[in-house]
Amino acid sequence: MTTSPEALMTYASEQAAEADEPSKRGTISRAYYASYHRCLRLEGAPASRRNAKQPGGGVHQQLIERLIARSHAGTPKQRRQGKLLANLMLRQRKRRVTADYFLDEDLKPNDVENQIADARKLFAACDW
């Protein structure tokens, strides 16, 4: 069975209503991966199955760097889009890393809402 960035985003949005800590952390993670895969689709690039650690960083960092590069080339619209997408991915990745790896750290009160809002902004920006 396959899925899509939109299905991951729907799941994250539905899960956001749950009040328990594991659900909040899961929501943050799913929203990030929905955004990651949406950006890959924008690029026309499939997710890579190779080892994520490369000299230029892992696949997530490489995607963000390609979005940053997009903000320095192309039309003014493409530059604005690249800058916005890179910033949204960076903010979401920071929350996702905390949610997934730093289980002994408390989430900030608005982390879930901010993650969902940033993911929705990213999806909208991909459709410009």
KEFIVO-321895 format. One record per residue: residue number from 1; x negated, z negated, y of N, C-alpha, C in turn. Coordinates in Angstrom, 1 decimal. Example, Ala and Ser with C-alpha at 12.3 -4.5 7.8 and 13.67 -1.06 7.14 Angstrom:
2
- seq | nxx | nzz | nyy | caxx | cazz | cayy | cxx | czz | cyy
- 1 | -13.2 | -7.8 | -5.7 | -12.3 | -7.8 | -4.5 | -13.2 | -7.8 | -3.3
- 2 | -12.8 | -7.1 | -2.2 | -13.7 | -7.1 | -1.1 | -12.9 | -7.9 | 0.0
***
This chain:
128
- seq | nxx | nzz | nyy | caxx | cazz | cayy | cxx | czz | cyy
- 1 | -0.9 | 0.0 | -1.2 | 0.0 | 0.0 | 0.0 | -0.9 | 0.0 | 1.2
- 2 | -0.6 | 0.8 | 2.2 | -1.3 | 0.9 | 3.4 | -0.6 | 0.2 | 4.6
- 3 | -1.2 | 0.0 | 5.7 | -0.6 | -0.5 | 6.9 | -1.1 | 0.2 | 8.1
- 4 | -0.7 | -0.3 | 9.3 | -1.1 | 0.3 | 10.5 | -1.4 | -0.7 | 11.6
- 5 | -2.0 | -0.3 | 12.7 | -2.2 | -1.3 | 13.8 | -0.9 | -1.8 | 14.3
- 6 | 0.1 | -1.0 | 14.3 | 1.4 | -1.4 | 14.8 | 2.0 | -2.5 | 13.9
- 7 | 1.9 | -2.3 | 12.6 | 2.4 | -3.3 | 11.6 | 1.7 | -4.6 | 11.7
- 8 | 0.4 | -4.6 | 11.9 | -0.4 | -5.8 | 12.1 | 0.1 | -6.5 | 13.4
- 9 | 0.3 | -5.7 | 14.5 | 0.8 | -6.3 | 15.7 | 2.1 | -6.9 | 15.6
- 10 | 3.0 | -6.3 | 14.9 | 4.4 | -6.8 | 14.6 | 4.2 | -8.2 | 13.9
- 11 | 3.4 | -8.2 | 12.9 | 3.2 | -9.4 | 12.1 | 2.7 | -10.5 | 13.0
- 12 | 1.7 | -10.2 | 13.8 | 1.1 | -11.2 | 14.7 | 2.1 | -11.7 | 15.7
- 13 | 2.9 | -10.9 | 16.2 | 3.9 | -11.3 | 17.2 | 5.0 | -12.2 | 16.5
- 14 | 5.4 | -11.9 | 15.3 | 6.3 | -12.7 | 14.6 | 5.7 | -14.1 | 14.2
- 15 | 4.5 | -14.1 | 13.8 | 3.8 | -15.3 | 13.4 | 3.5 | -16.2 | 14.6
- 16 | 3.5 | -15.6 | 15.8 | 3.1 | -16.4 | 17.0 | 4.1 | -17.5 | 17.3
- 17 | 5.3 | -17.4 | 16.7 | 6.4 | -18.4 | 17.0 | 6.1 | -19.7 | 16.1
- 18 | 5.3 | -19.6 | 15.1 | 5.0 | -20.7 | 14.2 | 4.1 | -21.7 | 15.0
- 19 | 4.4 | -23.0 | 14.8 | 3.7 | -24.0 | 15.6 | 2.5 | -24.6 | 14.9
- 20 | 2.3 | -24.4 | 13.6 | 1.2 | -25.1 | 12.9 | -0.1 | -24.4 | 13.2
- 21 | -1.2 | -25.1 | 13.1 | -2.5 | -24.6 | 13.5 | -3.0 | -23.4 | 12.7
- 22 | -2.8 | -23.4 | 11.3 | -3.2 | -22.2 | 10.6 | -2.5 | -20.9 | 11.0
- 23 | -1.2 | -21.0 | 11.4 | -0.4 | -19.9 | 11.8 | -1.0 | -19.4 | 13.2
- 24 | -1.3 | -20.3 | 14.1 | -1.8 | -20.0 | 15.4 | -3.1 | -19.2 | 15.2
- 25 | -4.0 | -19.7 | 14.3 | -5.3 | -19.1 | 14.1 | -5.1 | -17.7 | 13.5
- 26 | -4.2 | -17.6 | 12.5 | -3.9 | -16.3 | 11.9 | -3.3 | -15.3 | 12.9
- 27 | -2.5 | -15.8 | 13.8 | -1.9 | -14.9 | 14.8 | -3.0 | -14.3 | 15.7
- 28 | -3.9 | -15.1 | 16.1 | -5.0 | -14.7 | 16.9 | -5.9 | -13.6 | 16.2
- 29 | -6.1 | -13.9 | 14.9 | -6.9 | -13.0 | 14.1 | -6.2 | -11.6 | 13.9
- 30 | -4.9 | -11.7 | 13.5 | -4.2 | -10.5 | 13.2 | -4.0 | -9.6 | 14.5
- 31 | -3.8 | -10.3 | 15.6 | -3.7 | -9.5 | 16.9 | -5.0 | -8.8 | 17.2
- 32 | -6.1 | -9.5 | 17.0 | -7.4 | -8.9 | 17.3 | -7.6 | -7.6 | 16.4
- 33 | -7.3 | -7.8 | 15.1 | -7.5 | -6.7 | 14.2 | -6.5 | -5.5 | 14.4
- 34 | -5.4 | -5.8 | 14.9 | -4.4 | -4.8 | 15.3 | -5.1 | -4.0 | 16.5
- 35 | -5.6 | -4.7 | 17.4 | -6.3 | -4.0 | 18.6 | -7.5 | -3.2 | 18.1
- 36 | -8.3 | -3.8 | 17.3 | -9.5 | -3.1 | 16.8 | -9.1 | -1.8 | 16.1
- 37 | -8.2 | -1.8 | 15.3 | -7.8 | -0.6 | 14.6 | -7.1 | 0.4 | 15.5
- 38 | -6.4 | -0.1 | 16.5 | -5.7 | 0.8 | 17.5 | -6.8 | 1.5 | 18.3
- 39 | -7.9 | 0.8 | 18.6 | -9.0 | 1.5 | 19.4 | -9.7 | 2.5 | 18.5
- 40 | -9.9 | 2.2 | 17.2 | -10.5 | 3.1 | 16.3 | -9.6 | 4.4 | 16.2
- 41 | -8.3 | 4.2 | 16.2 | -7.4 | 5.4 | 16.1 | -7.5 | 6.2 | 17.4
- 42 | -7.6 | 5.6 | 18.5 | -7.8 | 6.3 | 19.8 | -9.1 | 7.1 | 19.8
- 43 | -10.1 | 6.6 | 19.1 | -11.4 | 7.4 | 19.0 | -11.3 | 8.5 | 17.9
- 44 | -10.3 | 8.3 | 17.1 | -10.2 | 9.3 | 16.0 | -11.2 | 8.9 | 14.9
- 45 | -11.7 | 7.6 | 14.9 | -12.7 | 7.2 | 13.9 | -12.1 | 6.3 | 12.9
- 46 | -12.3 | 6.5 | 11.6 | -11.8 | 5.6 | 10.6 | -12.7 | 4.3 | 10.5
- 47 | -12.2 | 3.3 | 10.0 | -13.0 | 2.0 | 9.8 | -14.1 | 2.4 | 8.8
- 48 | -15.2 | 1.8 | 9.0 | -16.4 | 2.1 | 8.1 | -16.4 | 1.1 | 7.0
- 49 | -16.8 | 1.5 | 5.8 | -16.9 | 0.6 | 4.6 | -18.4 | 0.2 | 4.5
- 50 | -19.3 | 0.7 | 5.3 | -20.7 | 0.4 | 5.1 | -21.0 | -1.0 | 5.6
- 51 | -22.1 | -1.5 | 5.4 | -22.5 | -2.8 | 5.9 | -22.4 | -2.8 | 7.4
- 52 | -21.7 | -3.9 | 7.8 | -21.3 | -4.0 | 9.3 | -22.5 | -4.2 | 10.2
- 53 | -23.6 | -4.8 | 9.6 | -24.8 | -5.1 | 10.5 | -25.7 | -3.9 | 10.5
- 54 | -25.8 | -3.3 | 11.7 | -26.7 | -2.2 | 12.0 | -27.6 | -2.6 | 13.2
- 55 | -28.6 | -1.8 | 13.4 | -29.5 | -2.1 | 14.5 | -28.8 | -2.2 | 15.9
- 56 | -27.7 | -1.5 | 16.1 | -26.9 | -1.6 | 17.3 | -25.8 | -2.6 | 17.3
- 57 | -25.9 | -3.5 | 16.3 | -24.8 | -4.5 | 16.2 | -23.8 | -4.2 | 15.1
- 58 | -22.9 | -5.1 | 14.9 | -21.9 | -4.8 | 13.9 | -20.9 | -3.8 | 14.3
- 59 | -20.0 | -3.3 | 13.5 | -19.0 | -2.3 | 13.8 | -18.1 | -2.7 | 15.0
- 60 | -17.8 | -4.0 | 15.1 | -17.0 | -4.4 | 16.2 | -17.7 | -4.3 | 17.5
- 61 | -19.0 | -4.7 | 17.5 | -19.8 | -4.6 | 18.7 | -20.0 | -3.1 | 19.1
- 62 | -20.2 | -2.3 | 18.1 | -20.4 | -0.9 | 18.3 | -19.2 | -0.3 | 19.0
- 63 | -18.0 | -0.6 | 18.5 | -16.8 | -0.1 | 19.1 | -16.7 | -0.5 | 20.6
- 64 | -17.0 | -1.8 | 20.8 | -16.9 | -2.3 | 22.2 | -17.9 | -1.5 | 23.1
- 65 | -19.1 | -1.3 | 22.6 | -20.1 | -0.5 | 23.3 | -19.7 | 0.9 | 23.6
- 66 | -19.0 | 1.5 | 22.6 | -18.5 | 2.9 | 22.8 | -17.4 | 2.8 | 23.9
- 67 | -16.6 | 1.8 | 23.9 | -15.6 | 1.7 | 25.0 | -16.2 | 1.5 | 26.4
- 68 | -17.3 | 0.7 | 26.4 | -18.0 | 0.5 | 27.6 | -18.6 | 1.8 | 28.1
- 69 | -19.2 | 2.6 | 27.2 | -19.8 | 3.9 | 27.5 | -18.7 | 4.8 | 28.0
- 70 | -17.5 | 4.7 | 27.5 | -16.4 | 5.5 | 28.0 | -16.1 | 5.2 | 29.4
- 71 | -16.4 | 4.0 | 29.8 | -16.1 | 3.6 | 31.2 | -17.1 | 4.2 | 32.2
- 72 | -18.1 | 4.8 | 31.7 | -19.1 | 5.4 | 32.6 | -19.1 | 6.9 | 32.5
- 73 | -18.2 | 7.5 | 31.8 | -18.1 | 9.0 | 31.6 | -16.7 | 9.5 | 31.6
- 74 | -16.5 | 10.7 | 31.8 | -15.2 | 11.3 | 31.7 | -14.5 | 11.3 | 33.1
- 75 | -13.2 | 11.4 | 33.0 | -12.3 | 11.4 | 34.2 | -12.2 | 10.0 | 34.7
- 76 | -11.7 | 9.9 | 36.0 | -11.5 | 8.5 | 36.5 | -10.5 | 7.7 | 35.6
- 77 | -9.5 | 8.4 | 35.0 | -8.6 | 7.7 | 34.2 | -9.2 | 7.3 | 32.9
- 78 | -10.1 | 8.1 | 32.3 | -10.8 | 7.7 | 31.1 | -11.8 | 6.5 | 31.4
- 79 | -12.4 | 6.5 | 32.5 | -13.3 | 5.4 | 32.9 | -12.5 | 4.1 | 33.0
- 80 | -11.4 | 4.2 | 33.7 | -10.6 | 3.0 | 33.9 | -10.1 | 2.5 | 32.5
- 81 | -9.7 | 3.4 | 31.7 | -9.2 | 3.1 | 30.4 | -10.3 | 2.4 | 29.5
- 82 | -11.5 | 3.0 | 29.5 | -12.6 | 2.5 | 28.8 | -13.0 | 1.0 | 29.2
- 83 | -13.0 | 0.8 | 30.5 | -13.3 | -0.5 | 31.0 | -12.3 | -1.5 | 30.6
- 84 | -11.0 | -1.2 | 30.8 | -9.9 | -2.1 | 30.4 | -10.0 | -2.4 | 28.9
- 85 | -10.1 | -1.4 | 28.1 | -10.1 | -1.6 | 26.7 | -11.3 | -2.5 | 26.2
- 86 | -12.5 | -2.2 | 26.8 | -13.6 | -3.0 | 26.4 | -13.4 | -4.5 | 26.8
- 87 | -12.9 | -4.7 | 28.0 | -12.7 | -6.1 | 28.5 | -11.6 | -6.8 | 27.6
- 88 | -10.6 | -6.1 | 27.3 | -9.5 | -6.7 | 26.4 | -10.1 | -7.0 | 25.0
- 89 | -10.9 | -6.1 | 24.5 | -11.5 | -6.3 | 23.2 | -12.4 | -7.5 | 23.2
- 90 | -13.2 | -7.6 | 24.3 | -14.2 | -8.7 | 24.4 | -13.4 | -10.1 | 24.4
- 91 | -12.4 | -10.1 | 25.2 | -11.6 | -11.4 | 25.3 | -11.0 | -11.8 | 24.0
- 92 | -10.4 | -10.8 | 23.4 | -9.7 | -11.0 | 22.1 | -10.7 | -11.4 | 21.0
- 93 | -11.9 | -10.8 | 21.0 | -12.9 | -11.1 | 20.0 | -13.4 | -12.5 | 20.2
- 94 | -13.6 | -13.0 | 21.4 | -14.0 | -14.3 | 21.6 | -13.0 | -15.3 | 21.0
- 95 | -11.7 | -15.1 | 21.3 | -10.7 | -16.0 | 20.7 | -10.6 | -15.9 | 19.2
- 96 | -10.8 | -14.7 | 18.7 | -10.7 | -14.5 | 17.2 | -11.9 | -15.2 | 16.5
- 97 | -13.1 | -15.2 | 17.1 | -14.2 | -15.9 | 16.5 | -14.0 | -17.4 | 16.5
- 98 | -13.5 | -17.9 | 17.6 | -13.1 | -19.3 | 17.6 | -12.1 | -19.7 | 16.5
- 99 | -11.1 | -18.9 | 16.5 | -10.0 | -19.1 | 15.5 | -10.4 | -19.0 | 14.1
- 100 | -11.3 | -18.0 | 13.8 | -11.7 | -17.8 | 12.4 | -12.9 | -18.7 | 11.9
- 101 | -13.8 | -19.0 | 12.8 | -15.1 | -19.6 | 12.4 | -15.3 | -21.0 | 12.9
- 102 | -14.6 | -21.4 | 13.9 | -14.9 | -22.8 | 14.5 | -13.6 | -23.6 | 14.3
- 103 | -13.4 | -23.9 | 13.0 | -12.2 | -24.7 | 12.7 | -12.2 | -26.1 | 13.2
- 104 | -13.3 | -26.6 | 13.6 | -13.4 | -28.0 | 14.1 | -13.2 | -28.0 | 15.6
- 105 | -13.0 | -26.8 | 16.2 | -12.7 | -26.7 | 17.7 | -11.2 | -26.5 | 17.9
- 106 | -10.6 | -27.2 | 18.8 | -9.2 | -27.0 | 19.2 | -9.0 | -25.7 | 19.9
- 107 | -7.9 | -25.1 | 19.5 | -7.6 | -23.9 | 20.3 | -7.1 | -24.3 | 21.7
- 108 | -7.2 | -23.5 | 22.7 | -6.7 | -23.8 | 24.0 | -5.2 | -23.6 | 23.9
- 109 | -4.4 | -24.3 | 24.8 | -3.0 | -24.3 | 24.7 | -2.4 | -22.9 | 24.8
- 110 | -3.0 | -22.0 | 25.6 | -2.4 | -20.7 | 25.7 | -3.1 | -19.6 | 25.0
- 111 | -4.0 | -19.9 | 24.0 | -4.7 | -18.9 | 23.3 | -3.8 | -17.9 | 22.6
- 112 | -2.8 | -18.4 | 21.9 | -2.0 | -17.5 | 21.1 | -1.2 | -16.5 | 22.0
- 113 | -0.6 | -17.1 | 23.1 | 0.1 | -16.2 | 24.0 | -0.8 | -15.2 | 24.7
- 114 | -2.0 | -15.7 | 25.1 | -2.9 | -14.8 | 25.8 | -3.4 | -13.7 | 24.8
- 115 | -3.6 | -14.0 | 23.5 | -4.1 | -13.0 | 22.6 | -3.0 | -12.0 | 22.4
- 116 | -1.7 | -12.4 | 22.2 | -0.7 | -11.4 | 22.0 | -0.5 | -10.6 | 23.3
- 117 | -0.6 | -11.2 | 24.4 | -0.4 | -10.4 | 25.7 | -1.6 | -9.4 | 25.8
- 118 | -2.8 | -9.8 | 25.5 | -3.9 | -8.9 | 25.6 | -3.8 | -7.7 | 24.6
- 119 | -3.3 | -8.0 | 23.4 | -3.2 | -7.0 | 22.4 | -2.1 | -6.0 | 22.9
- 120 | -1.0 | -6.5 | 23.4 | 0.0 | -5.6 | 23.9 | -0.5 | -4.7 | 25.1
- 121 | -1.3 | -5.3 | 26.0 | -1.9 | -4.5 | 27.1 | -2.8 | -3.5 | 26.5
- 122 | -3.6 | -3.8 | 25.5 | -4.5 | -2.8 | 24.9 | -3.7 | -1.7 | 24.2
- 123 | -2.7 | -2.0 | 23.5 | -1.8 | -0.9 | 22.9 | -1.3 | 0.0 | 24.0
- 124 | -0.8 | -0.6 | 25.1 | -0.3 | 0.2 | 26.2 | -1.4 | 1.1 | 26.8
- 125 | -2.5 | 0.5 | 27.0 | -3.6 | 1.3 | 27.6 | -4.1 | 2.4 | 26.7
- 126 | -4.0 | 2.2 | 25.4 | -4.4 | 3.3 | 24.5 | -3.5 | 4.5 | 24.6
- 127 | -2.2 | 4.2 | 25.0 | -1.2 | 5.3 | 25.1 | -1.2 | 6.0 | 26.5
- 128 | -2.1 | 5.6 | 27.4 | -2.2 | 6.3 | 28.7 | -2.2 | 7.8 | 28.6
***
